[in-house]
Amino acid sequence: MSLAWLNLILLLLSSIICWFFYIQSAMPAIRAEKYGEKAWDDCKKYRRIASFFMLILIANITLWIWIPVPELSWNIHSNPLIPQLLGIAIAIPFSIILAFALKDAGRETFEPKQDTELYDGIYNYIRHPQLLGRTGLTIVLTLWLNSIFLLIFATIFLGIFVPTIIYFEEKDLIKRFGDSYIKYRERTGAIFPKLHRSNEFHSW
C-alpha cells in the first residue's frame, strides 16, 4: 500500500473516531444519569480524545500537499492562487468568530464542567459559533490545497458532523439547563443569527 492511500485511510478513520468521541463528550448530564458523577470526568477524556483525532485529521489533510492519491488528485482551479485567495477571504471572518467563541466559552471548550455558568458574548447571537468557525476553517484548508476531493470530503463529513453534534449536545444542554436553554434556543439561531429575535442579550 502506498503512503498516499495509507494517509487517505487514516483520514477516514480519524474523521469517524473524532466524530464518535466528540458526541460522547457532549453528553455529560445524560451520561451522569447512568454512570453517576464519573461521567463528567469521562466526558473530559472523550473531549481530549476527539481533539487529538481532530489534529490527526488536519494533519492527514495537510499531508495531501505532498502525498495526494493520484486517482483523486483533482484541482479546484488550474491556477492555485485563485482558491487560495478565496480561502484567505473566507478565513478572516471565520477566524474572528472562532476566537470570540473560544474566549466566551472558556474552559468548557476543552472539558465539560458541571458548574459551568451560562455564556454571553457571541453566544447571544448564535448557539454554536465554535462549530461555525471550525467548519469554515476546514473548508478554507481544502481551498488552500486546491483539492476538489478534499473539498467534497470535508463537505460530506461536516454535513454529518455538525447536525449530529448539535442534536446530541443540545439534548444534554436541555437536560442541564431546562427551560432556560429551551427559551434561548427559540430566540437564537444554531449557527446563523435569526433575523427576528428578542432584544434580550444577557444570558441563556
Residue pairs with C-beta under 8 A, 6 or more apart in sequence:
2 67
3 67
4 67
4 68
4 69
4 70
5 69
7 60
7 63
7 64
7 67
7 69
8 60
8 69
8 72
10 56
10 60
11 57
11 60
11 61
11 153
14 53
14 54
14 56
14 57
14 60
15 57
15 157
15 161
17 49
17 50
17 53
18 50
18 53
18 54
18 56
18 57
19 50
19 157
19 160
19 161
19 164
19 165
21 46
21 47
21 49
21 50
21 53
22 46
22 47
22 50
22 161
22 165
23 164
23 165
23 168
24 31
24 42
24 43
24 46
24 50
25 43
25 44
25 46
25 47
25 49
25 50
25 112
26 43
26 112
26 165
26 168
26 169
26 172
27 43
27 168
27 169
27 171
27 172
28 39
28 40
28 42
28 43
28 112
28 114
28 172
29 172
29 175
29 176
30 171
30 172
30 175
31 39
31 42
31 43
32 39
32 40
35 42
37 114
40 112
40 113
40 114
43 111
43 112
44 111
44 112
47 110
47 111
47 112
48 110
48 111
51 110
58 141
61 141
61 142
61 145
61 150
61 154
62 141
62 145
64 145
64 147
64 150
65 145
68 147
69 149
72 149
73 147
73 149
74 147
74 148
74 149
75 146
75 147
75 148
76 82
76 83
76 143
76 146
76 147
76 148
76 151
77 83
77 146
80 146
83 143
83 144
83 146
84 143
84 144
84 146
86 143
87 139
87 140
87 141
87 143
87 144
88 140
90 136
90 139
90 140
90 143
91 136
91 137
91 140
93 136
94 132
94 133
94 135
94 136
94 137
94 140
95 133
95 137
97 122
97 129
97 132
97 133
97 136
98 129
98 130
98 132
98 133
98 134
98 137
99 133
100 121
100 122
100 129
101 109
101 122
101 123
101 129
101 130
101 132
101 133
102 109
102 130
103 121
104 119
104 120
104 121
104 122
104 123
104 129
105 119
105 123
105 130
107 113
108 116
108 119
109 130
118 177
118 180
118 203
118 204
119 203
119 204
120 201
120 202
120 203
122 129
123 129
123 188
123 204
124 188
124 201
124 202
124 203
125 188
125 189
125 193
126 132
126 188
126 189
126 190
126 191
126 192
126 193
127 166
127 170
127 184
127 185
127 188
127 189
127 190
127 191
128 162
128 165
128 166
128 169
128 190
128 191
129 191
131 162
131 165
131 166
131 191
132 191
132 192
135 158
135 162
135 191
138 154
138 158
139 151
139 154
139 155
139 158
141 150
141 154
142 150
142 151
142 153
142 154
143 151
162 191
166 190
166 191
170 181
170 185
173 181
174 181
174 182
177 204
180 203
180 204
181 204
183 204
184 204
187 194
187 197
187 198
187 200
188 194
188 197
